[in-house]
Amino acid sequence: MTSGPRSTPALIAGQVPLTEVMARLRQERPVFHSEADLQHGFARVLWELAPTVQSRLEVRQHASTTGSTEYLDLLCIGPSARTAVEFKYFTAYWAGAAGSPPEQYATKSHAATDLGRRGFVFDIARLERFGNRPDQNGLALLVTNEKALWSPPKPGNKPTRDHDFRIHEGRTLAGELLWANGDYKDNARTLLGTYTLNWQPYSQQEGYRGEFQYLAVFTEPRLPTGSGTPLDGVEKPVHDFAP
C-alpha cells in the first residue's frame, strides 16, 4: 500500500528521533500549562536539536471529497521528509512547582477518560488521512498524568462504550473500532495501520497524580488515495513557529 520514498517512521522530519526530542523536552518542561504550551515547547526543542527542520503550527488541510477544512497541530518540514503531528495533553488535577527555576502549575482536570481515548484514536485516523504523500509520516503524541489511560481495565469489568478505543500499555489498535458496539456511528473509526501501544515515562513530580507519561504512535506515509489532497508543499499556517 505504501510505495515511493519514505521517511523513517521513528524520526521527526527524517532528522531527529522522537526519544531525543522528549528527553530534552522533559528537562526543560517537565509539566505544561496547556496543550498549546506543549505544542510550543515541542516545536522549540525540535528547532534546538535540528535547526534545518521548519515548524508550522495550525496548518490547514483540505479534504477534496467533502470540501471540509481541518487543521493540523504541527507540520515539521525537513530537507527531505516531513512529519505531521497531532498533540493531546489530557490531565488530571495536579498542583505544584516543577522545572528549574521552579514554576507553579495547576493542571486541568479533564475527567472524561473515554473522551481522552477517543480523541487520541481520532488523531491517529486523521494522520493516516493527512499522510497521503510518500515523504510524510505522522505522529500522534499524548502526554498525561491520568493513570487510567495507561492502565489496563481490571479483569472481570464489563466492557465500556469505549472498549475498542482503549489505549493502555500493550494494547494493539487496528481495523474497525466501534463506539458502544456501533450505536454511535459517527464515533467509529477504521485504522489502516496496526499499532501496538508502548507508554514511556515523562516526568515524576511530588504529590498525588504527579506521575506523567507519554504515548507516541507513528503513522507511515502513503500514496494519495483520493480521500484527501495534501497541500503540495505549500503550507498555509495560522502561526509560524519562531524560536
C-alpha positions as CSV (number, residue, x, y, z in Angstrom):
1,M,0.0,0.0,0.0
2,T,3.0,2.3,0.6
3,S,5.5,3.0,-2.2
4,G,7.9,5.6,-3.3
5,P,10.5,7.3,-1.0
6,R,9.7,7.0,2.7
7,S,10.7,8.9,5.8
8,T,11.8,6.8,8.7
9,P,8.7,6.3,10.9
10,A,10.6,6.8,14.2
11,L,12.2,10.1,13.1
12,I,10.8,13.7,13.1
13,A,11.1,15.1,9.6
14,G,13.7,12.4,8.8
15,Q,16.1,14.1,11.2
16,V,15.6,13.6,14.9
17,P,14.5,10.6,16.9
18,L,11.4,11.3,19.0
19,T,13.2,9.9,22.0
20,E,15.8,12.7,21.8
21,V,13.1,15.4,21.5
22,M,11.2,14.0,24.5
23,A,14.4,13.7,26.6
24,R,15.3,17.3,26.0
25,L,11.7,18.4,26.5
26,R,11.3,16.7,29.9
27,Q,14.5,18.5,31.1
28,E,13.2,21.9,30.0
29,R,9.4,21.5,30.6
30,P,8.5,18.6,32.9
31,V,4.9,19.9,33.1
32,F,2.8,22.0,30.7
33,H,0.1,24.6,31.4
34,S,-2.0,23.5,28.4
35,E,-2.0,21.7,25.1
36,A,-0.9,24.8,23.3
37,D,2.0,25.1,25.8
38,L,3.0,21.5,24.9
39,Q,2.9,22.3,21.2
40,H,5.1,25.4,21.5
41,G,7.6,23.6,23.8
42,F,7.9,20.6,21.4
43,A,8.4,22.9,18.4
44,R,11.1,24.9,20.2
45,V,13.0,21.8,21.3
46,L,12.8,20.4,17.8
47,W,14.4,23.6,16.5
48,E,17.2,23.4,19.1
49,L,18.0,19.8,18.1
50,A,17.5,20.2,14.3
51,P,17.7,23.8,13.1
52,T,17.1,22.7,9.5
53,V,13.6,21.5,10.4
54,Q,11.0,24.2,10.0
55,S,7.9,24.1,12.2
56,R,4.4,25.3,11.2
57,L,1.5,25.5,13.7
58,E,-2.1,25.0,12.8
59,V,-1.7,24.1,9.1
60,R,-4.8,23.9,7.0
61,Q,-5.6,20.5,5.4
62,H,-8.3,20.3,2.8
63,A,-10.4,17.1,2.2
64,S,-11.3,17.1,-1.5
65,T,-14.1,14.5,-1.1
66,T,-16.1,16.6,1.4
67,G,-14.8,20.1,0.9
68,S,-14.2,20.4,4.6
69,T,-11.2,22.1,6.1
70,E,-9.3,20.7,9.1
71,Y,-6.2,22.0,10.9
72,L,-3.1,20.0,11.7
73,D,-1.5,20.9,15.1
74,L,2.1,21.0,13.8
75,L,3.9,20.3,10.5
76,C,7.6,19.6,10.7
77,I,9.4,20.2,7.4
78,G,12.9,18.8,6.9
79,P,15.2,18.9,3.9
80,S,13.9,15.5,2.5
81,A,11.0,14.4,4.8
82,R,8.1,15.8,6.8
83,T,6.2,14.8,9.9
84,A,2.6,15.8,10.7
85,V,2.0,15.9,14.5
86,E,-1.2,15.9,16.5
87,F,-1.0,16.6,20.2
88,K,-3.1,15.6,23.2
89,Y,-2.5,16.9,26.7
90,F,-5.0,15.1,28.8
91,T,-4.6,15.8,32.5
92,A,-6.0,15.0,36.0
93,Y,-5.7,17.8,38.5
94,W,-2.2,18.3,39.9
95,A,-0.8,21.5,41.5
96,G,2.8,22.2,42.4
97,A,6.2,23.5,41.4
98,A,8.2,22.0,38.6
99,G,11.2,22.8,36.5
100,S,14.4,24.9,37.0
101,P,13.8,27.6,38.1
102,P,10.6,26.2,39.8
103,E,7.4,27.3,38.1
104,Q,3.9,26.9,39.6
105,Y,1.4,24.7,37.8
106,A,-2.2,23.7,38.3
107,T,-3.2,21.2,35.6
108,K,-6.8,21.0,34.5
109,S,-9.0,18.0,35.5
110,H,-10.4,16.6,32.2
111,A,-12.2,13.7,34.0
112,A,-13.8,12.0,31.0
113,T,-11.1,9.4,30.2
114,D,-13.3,7.8,27.5
115,L,-13.2,11.0,25.5
116,G,-9.5,11.2,26.0
117,R,-9.1,7.8,24.4
118,R,-11.5,8.7,21.6
119,G,-9.6,11.9,20.9
120,F,-6.2,10.1,20.6
121,V,-7.6,7.4,18.3
122,F,-9.2,10.1,16.2
123,D,-5.8,11.8,15.9
124,I,-4.3,8.5,14.5
125,A,-7.0,8.2,11.9
126,R,-6.6,11.9,11.0
127,L,-2.9,11.4,10.5
128,E,-3.5,8.4,8.3
129,R,-5.8,10.6,6.2
130,F,-3.4,13.5,6.1
131,G,-0.3,11.4,5.3
132,N,-1.2,10.7,1.6
133,R,2.2,11.7,0.3
134,P,5.3,9.4,0.3
135,D,7.6,11.8,2.2
136,Q,5.4,12.5,5.2
137,N,4.9,10.3,8.2
138,G,2.6,11.2,11.2
139,L,2.9,11.3,14.9
140,A,0.1,11.2,17.5
141,L,1.5,12.3,20.8
142,L,-0.3,12.1,24.1
143,V,1.2,13.5,27.4
144,T,-0.9,12.8,30.6
145,N,-0.8,12.2,34.3
146,E,-4.1,10.3,34.2
147,K,-3.2,6.8,35.2
148,A,-6.4,5.3,33.9
149,L,-5.2,5.9,30.3
150,W,-2.1,3.7,30.5
151,S,-3.6,1.1,33.0
152,P,-5.4,-1.9,31.6
153,P,-9.0,-2.4,32.7
154,K,-9.5,-4.7,35.7
155,P,-10.3,-8.3,34.9
156,G,-14.0,-9.0,35.1
157,N,-15.1,-5.5,34.4
158,K,-17.9,-5.2,31.9
159,P,-16.9,-3.7,28.5
160,T,-17.5,0.1,28.4
161,R,-18.6,2.1,25.4
162,D,-15.0,3.0,24.6
163,H,-13.8,-0.6,24.8
164,D,-12.5,-0.6,21.2
165,F,-10.7,2.7,21.9
166,R,-8.7,1.6,25.0
167,I,-5.1,2.8,24.8
168,H,-3.5,1.1,27.8
169,E,0.0,-0.4,27.8
170,G,0.4,-3.3,25.4
171,R,-2.9,-2.7,23.6
172,T,-3.0,-3.1,19.8
173,L,-5.2,-0.8,17.7
174,A,-6.1,-2.0,14.2
175,G,-9.0,-2.2,11.8
176,E,-12.6,-1.1,12.6
177,L,-13.1,0.4,16.0
178,L,-16.7,0.8,17.2
179,W,-18.1,3.1,19.9
180,A,-20.7,1.5,22.1
181,N,-20.8,-1.6,19.9
182,G,-21.6,0.6,16.9
183,D,-24.5,2.5,18.4
184,Y,-22.7,5.8,17.7
185,K,-21.6,5.5,14.0
186,D,-20.1,9.0,13.9
187,N,-17.5,7.9,16.5
188,A,-16.5,4.7,14.6
189,R,-13.0,4.8,13.0
190,T,-11.2,2.3,10.7
191,L,-7.4,2.4,11.0
192,L,-5.3,1.4,8.1
193,G,-2.2,0.5,10.2
194,T,-1.6,-1.7,13.2
195,Y,-0.3,0.0,16.3
196,T,0.9,-1.7,19.5
197,L,1.0,0.8,22.2
198,N,4.0,1.4,24.4
199,W,3.9,4.0,27.1
200,Q,7.0,5.9,28.2
201,P,7.8,7.8,31.4
202,Y,7.9,11.5,31.0
203,S,8.4,13.1,34.4
204,Q,7.8,12.4,38.1
205,Q,6.5,15.2,40.3
206,E,5.7,15.3,44.0
207,G,2.3,14.6,45.3
208,Y,-0.8,12.7,44.1
209,R,-1.0,12.4,40.3
210,G,2.5,13.7,39.9
211,E,3.5,10.9,37.5
212,F,3.4,11.9,33.8
213,Q,3.8,9.5,30.9
214,Y,3.6,9.8,27.2
215,L,2.3,7.7,24.4
216,A,3.5,8.1,20.8
217,V,2.1,6.5,17.6
218,F,3.8,7.0,14.3
219,T,1.8,6.5,11.1
220,E,3.6,5.6,7.8
221,P,3.5,7.8,4.7
222,R,1.1,6.6,2.0
223,L,0.4,7.5,-1.6
224,P,-2.7,9.6,-2.3
225,T,-5.9,7.5,-2.4
226,G,-8.3,10.2,-3.4
227,S,-9.6,10.6,0.1
228,G,-7.8,13.9,0.6
229,T,-5.5,16.3,-1.1
230,P,-2.3,17.4,0.6
231,L,-1.1,21.0,0.2
232,D,1.5,20.0,-2.4
233,G,4.3,21.6,-0.4
234,V,2.6,24.9,0.1
235,E,1.7,25.4,3.7
236,K,-0.9,27.9,4.9
237,P,-0.1,28.2,8.6
238,V,-2.1,30.3,11.0
239,H,1.1,30.6,13.1
240,D,4.7,30.1,12.1
241,F,7.0,29.0,15.0
242,A,9.9,31.2,15.6
243,P,12.4,30.4,18.3
